[in-house]
Amino acid sequence: MILVNTDYISGKEFEMLGLVKGSTIQSKHVGKDIAQSFKTLVGGELKSYNEMMNEARALATKRMVEEAESLKADAVVNIRYASSAIMQGAAEVIVYGTAVKFAK
């Protein structure tokens, strides 16, 4: 499966199959959440939250690819990510794009 954030793939012609998406809502363990809140007092990278968001993006992407595969897609083009805070220590990540099938 080819995944790109452009609306084309060099050297490929394709037909659009439709919108595909994946999403997840992730949170961190309350103990890590408390530890990270202390980190905000002194500044620096919040590694636990960074890991949480990386895991969330990976899971959302996996779900989008599964949806594209169910359409028999060869690629997903024009991929976009968005995230939002749901509550303290929890975030939603959504990824979406256009599933395409290569012309023969």
N, C-alpha and C positions, 0 to 999 in steps of 0.2 A: 504494500500500500504506500503510495507516494502522498506525502503531506506537504503542502506549500501555502505560504501566505500571499501568493500572487494569484491573479486571475487567469494565468496561463502556465503551461509547462512547455519549455522550449522543445520544438520538434514534434509535439503531440497535438493531434486534433481529437476533440472529444465531444460527447453529448452530455448535457447536464441531466442528472437523475433527480436532484432535489436537495433540499436543505437537510443536513444532519447535525446533530448536536449531542453533547454529553455534559453532565453537570454533577457536582457533588457539594455537600456541605461538610466541612471538617472542623473539628475543635481539638484543642489540646487538653491533656490531662490537667486537672485542677492544680496539682502540685507544681507542674511546669509553668502553668499560668501565673501562679503566685511568684515563682522565681523570676519570671520574665518581667513582672511588674516592678521588681526591685531594680532590674537592669535599666528601666526607663529613667530612674533617678540619676544614674551616672552616664548614660548615653552609650551608644555602641549598637552593634548588630544584634537583633533578637533572633538568634540562631534557631531556637525552637519553633518560632513562627515561620521563619524562612523554610525550614524543613516541612512544616505543615502545608505551606502553600505549594511547595514543589510536589509533594505527595498528591495534593488536591488537583493540580494541573495534570499530573500524569494519569490519575484515575479518570478525570473528565475526558482527556484525550483518548484513553482506552475505550471508554464508552461511546465516544463519537465514532471511532474506527469500527467498533462492532456494529453500529447502526449502518455505517457505509458498507461494510461487508455483507450485511443482510440484503442490501440493494444490489449486490454484485458489482460494486464500484471498483475501479482500478486506482482511484486517487481521490483526495479531497483538496479542493483549491479554495483560495480566498479565506483561509482560516483566521479566526479572530478569537481572542480570549477576553473575558470580562470577569471582574470579581467585585464582591460587595460584602461588607460586614453584616452579619445577621444578628449577632449579639456579642457581648464582650468575650473575646477568645474564640469566636467561631466565624468562619467566612464561607461564602459560596463562591465557587468557580464554575463558569460556564464557558464552553468552547463550541464554536459552530463554524460551518463551512458548507461548500457545495460539493456533493458527491458527483463524480463524473465517471463515464465509461469511455475508454479509448476507442476511436474509430478503427475499423479493421483495414 
